[in-house]
Amino acid sequence: MGKLRDRMEEDLKLGGYSACTRRIYLLYAYQFAKFHMRSPAEMGEEEIRRYLLHLMEERKVSRETLRQVRAGLTFLYRVTLRRAVEVEYFPVQRVQVRLPAVLSGTEVTALLEAVQSAKYRAILMIIYAGGLRILEACRLRAEDLDSKRMVIHIHAGKGDRDRYTVLSERLLTFLRDYWRQQRPQTWLFPGQTQAGHACPESVRRVFRQALATTGIRKRATVHTLRHSFATHLLEFGTDVAVIRTLLGHGSLRATEVYTHVSLEHIGRTRSPLDLLGTPAARVLG
């Protein structure tokens, strides 16, 4: 794509997009051009349509991947090429709401105890204890933990947003022991990545091993610990708006999915059948 790629990258920077989003959008623009063997400047609505159908019907990509491809091409045509009409009339895919898997407290305890490495146990603990994303946990520094206010400062999370989340007393005790033993320098969890912090894929591998060791059969990933954090807080009575802030969600709608997976809340709800004949039912007429 040459100069067009450079221009798109500049536009993404000016728009304040994170480095991760810039990389993804540029990749999808490149793959679109490669598929047709032509510059995007020479193509339009018909070529975009054929490419998206190719991804859906032949590549069988996920809805999330398709959404990101469309977002990248929309930015390319609407902003960089200034030809918004090319992407104006594509139908928006209906959203499929799928409830996330959630681990019980007993299962979380078993998983953590199955991890022998202090570093990786600490990473998984902090993801569950504070609702962090995996990369947020890997990139933590010791100074991000504020033991006086009992909060964790998350720098440049999803959407390049900073936020604070809760620091567990139990986690803090474990991390102090870990720090005394390991004496990490720049990063709290050093590793083999180019930046020098722990590698997310290594964390995923350790999690899968722990899952196999414990015999838990749920379709769980490291991110399930974050889902479990939110769901368990809701079951303990924490307000949804507070959970949204701790998770760093851009809108309350993203957080409200946890109201559907909280069995504790569902179990406390009485069926209207059980209310028939009661004073409450008579009020309803």
C-alpha positions in Angstrom: 0.0 0.0 0.0 3.0 2.3 0.4 2.1 5.9 0.8 -1.5 5.0 1.5 -0.5 2.9 4.4 1.6 5.7 5.8 -1.2 8.1 5.5 -3.6 5.7 7.2 -1.2 5.2 10.1 -0.9 9.0 10.5 -4.7 9.3 10.5 -5.0 6.6 13.2 -2.4 8.4 15.3 -4.2 11.7 14.9 -7.4 9.9 15.9 -5.8 8.8 19.1 -6.1 5.1 18.4 -4.0 2.7 20.5 -0.9 1.0 19.0 -2.7 -2.3 19.1 -5.7 -1.0 17.2 -3.5 0.8 14.6 -1.6 -2.5 14.0 -4.9 -4.5 13.5 -6.5 -1.9 11.2 -3.4 -1.6 9.0 -3.1 -5.4 8.8 -6.7 -5.8 7.7 -6.3 -3.0 5.1 -3.1 -4.8 3.8 -4.9 -8.2 3.6 -7.8 -6.6 1.7 -5.4 -5.1 -0.9 -3.5 -8.4 -1.1 -6.8 -10.4 -1.7 -7.7 -8.3 -4.7 -4.0 -7.6 -5.7 -4.9 -3.9 -6.1 -4.6 -0.7 -4.2 -7.7 0.2 -2.0 -7.7 3.6 -3.8 -8.6 1.7 -7.0 -11.4 -0.2 -5.4 -14.8 0.5 -3.7 -18.0 -1.0 -2.4 -18.2 -4.0 -4.6 -14.6 -5.2 -3.8 -15.3 -4.6 0.0 -18.5 -6.6 -0.3 -16.8 -9.5 -2.0 -14.0 -9.6 0.5 -16.3 -9.6 3.5 -18.4 -12.4 2.0 -15.1 -14.3 1.4 -14.2 -14.0 5.0 -17.7 -15.1 6.1 -18.3 -18.0 3.7 -14.9 -19.4 2.9 -12.6 -18.4 5.7 -15.3 -18.8 8.3 -13.9 -16.0 10.5 -15.6 -15.2 13.8 -18.1 -12.3 14.1 -15.6 -10.4 16.2 -12.9 -10.7 13.5 -15.4 -9.7 10.8 -16.4 -6.7 13.0 -12.7 -5.6 13.3 -12.1 -6.0 9.5 -15.1 -3.9 8.7 -14.1 -1.2 11.2 -10.6 -1.1 9.7 -11.9 -0.8 6.1 -14.5 1.8 7.2 -11.7 3.9 8.7 -9.6 3.5 5.6 -12.4 4.7 3.2 -14.1 7.2 5.4 -11.1 9.0 6.8 -8.0 8.3 4.8 -9.5 8.0 1.3 -12.4 10.4 2.2 -14.8 8.2 0.3 -17.4 7.4 3.0 -20.0 6.4 0.4 -18.1 3.2 -0.3 -18.9 1.9 3.3 -22.1 3.8 4.0 -24.7 1.1 3.2 -23.2 -2.2 4.4 -25.7 -3.9 6.8 -24.6 -4.0 10.4 -24.5 -7.6 11.7 -26.9 -8.4 14.5 -25.1 -8.8 17.8 -25.1 -12.3 19.3 -25.0 -12.1 23.1 -23.2 -15.1 24.4 -22.8 -15.5 28.2 -19.2 -15.9 29.3 -18.1 -19.0 31.3 -17.7 -18.3 35.0 -15.7 -20.3 37.5 -16.9 -20.9 41.0 -14.8 -19.7 44.0 -13.8 -23.3 44.7 -12.6 -23.8 41.1 -10.6 -20.5 41.2 -8.9 -21.7 44.4 -8.1 -25.1 42.9 -6.7 -23.5 39.7 -4.4 -21.2 41.6 -3.1 -23.9 43.9 -2.3 -26.1 40.8 0.2 -23.5 39.6 3.6 -24.2 41.1 5.5 -21.1 39.8 5.1 -18.1 42.1 5.3 -15.7 39.2 2.6 -17.3 37.2 0.4 -17.9 40.2 0.8 -14.2 41.1 -0.2 -13.2 37.6 -3.4 -15.3 37.6 -4.2 -14.2 41.1 -4.0 -10.5 40.1 -6.2 -11.1 37.0 -8.9 -12.6 39.2 -8.4 -10.3 42.2 -8.6 -7.1 40.2 -10.4 -8.0 37.0 -7.3 -7.3 34.8 -6.9 -8.3 31.2 -3.9 -10.6 30.6 -1.6 -8.0 29.0 -2.5 -5.5 31.8 -1.3 -8.0 34.4 1.9 -8.8 32.4 2.9 -5.2 32.1 2.5 -4.2 35.8 5.3 -2.5 37.6 5.8 -2.5 41.4 4.9 1.2 41.6 1.5 0.5 40.1 0.5 -1.1 43.4 -0.7 1.5 46.0 -0.8 -0.3 49.3 -1.9 2.8 51.2 -5.1 3.3 49.1 -5.3 -0.4 48.3 -5.6 0.2 44.5 -3.9 -1.0 41.4 -3.1 1.6 38.7 -3.7 0.2 35.2 -1.8 2.1 32.5 -3.0 2.3 28.9 -5.6 -0.5 29.1 -8.0 -1.3 26.3 -8.8 1.9 24.4 -5.6 3.4 25.8 -7.4 4.3 29.0 -5.9 4.4 32.4 -8.0 3.2 35.4 -7.8 2.0 39.0 -9.0 -1.3 40.4 -9.1 -2.9 43.8 -5.9 -4.3 45.4 -6.7 -7.4 47.5 -5.0 -7.7 50.9 -4.5 -11.4 50.3 -2.9 -10.7 47.0 -0.7 -8.0 48.5 0.7 -10.4 51.1 1.5 -12.9 48.3 3.1 -10.3 46.1 5.3 -9.1 49.0 6.6 -12.6 49.5 7.1 -13.0 45.7 9.0 -9.7 45.5 11.3 -10.6 48.4 12.2 -13.9 46.7 12.4 -12.7 43.1 13.5 -9.0 43.4 12.1 -8.0 40.0 13.5 -4.8 38.5 11.6 -2.9 35.8 8.6 -5.1 35.5 6.8 -6.8 38.4 6.7 -10.0 36.2 9.8 -10.1 34.0 9.8 -12.4 30.9 11.1 -13.0 27.4 9.0 -10.5 25.5 10.8 -7.8 23.5 9.8 -5.3 26.2 11.1 -7.6 28.9 7.8 -8.4 30.7 6.0 -11.7 31.1 4.6 -13.2 27.9 0.8 -13.5 27.7 1.1 -16.8 25.8 3.2 -18.3 28.6 0.5 -17.3 31.0 -2.2 -19.0 28.8 -0.1 -22.2 28.6 0.3 -22.3 32.4 -3.5 -21.7 32.8 -4.3 -24.6 30.4 -1.9 -26.9 32.4 -3.6 -25.9 35.6 -7.0 -26.5 34.1 -6.0 -30.0 33.0 -4.5 -30.8 36.4 -7.7 -29.8 38.3 -9.9 -31.6 35.9 -12.2 -28.6 35.4 -14.2 -29.2 32.2 -15.6 -25.7 31.6 -14.5 -24.0 28.4 -12.3 -21.6 30.4 -9.5 -19.3 29.4 -7.4 -16.8 31.4 -10.0 -14.2 30.5 -12.5 -16.3 32.4 -10.8 -15.2 35.6 -11.8 -11.6 34.7 -15.4 -12.7 34.0 -15.4 -14.5 37.3 -14.2 -11.4 39.2 -17.1 -9.4 37.8 -19.7 -12.0 38.4 -18.6 -12.7 41.9 -18.6 -9.0 42.8 -22.1 -8.8 41.5 -23.1 -11.8 43.7 -21.6 -10.1 46.7 -23.9 -7.1 46.1 -21.4 -4.7 44.3 -23.2 -2.1 42.2 -22.9 -2.6 38.4 -21.6 0.9 37.9 -18.7 0.2 40.3 -17.9 -3.1 38.5 -17.9 -1.2 35.2 -15.3 1.3 36.5 -13.1 -1.5 37.9 -13.2 -3.4 34.6 -12.6 -0.3 32.5 -15.6 -0.8 30.3 -16.5 2.1 28.0 -20.2 1.7 28.5 -22.5 0.1 31.1 -24.0 -2.1 28.4 -20.7 -4.2 28.3 -20.9 -4.7 32.0 -24.6 -5.7 32.2 -23.9 -9.1 30.6 -22.8 -10.2 34.1 -26.3 -9.6 35.4 -27.3 -12.6 33.2 -24.7 -15.0 34.5 -25.0 -14.3 38.2 -26.8 -17.4 39.5 -27.0 -15.8 42.9 -29.1 -13.0 41.6 -31.3 -15.3 39.5 -31.8 -17.6 42.5 -33.0 -14.8 44.7 -35.6 -13.7 42.1 -39.1 -15.1 42.8 -41.3 -16.3 40.0 -44.6 -14.4 39.6 -46.3 -17.7 40.0 -45.2 -17.9 43.6 -46.6 -14.5 44.2 -50.2 -15.3 43.2 -52.6 -14.8 46.0 -50.2 -12.6 48.0 -50.6 -8.9 48.9 -48.1 -8.0 46.2 -50.1 -9.8 43.5 -53.4 -8.0 44.7 -51.7 -4.6 44.2 -51.1 -5.5 40.6 -54.9 -6.0 40.2 
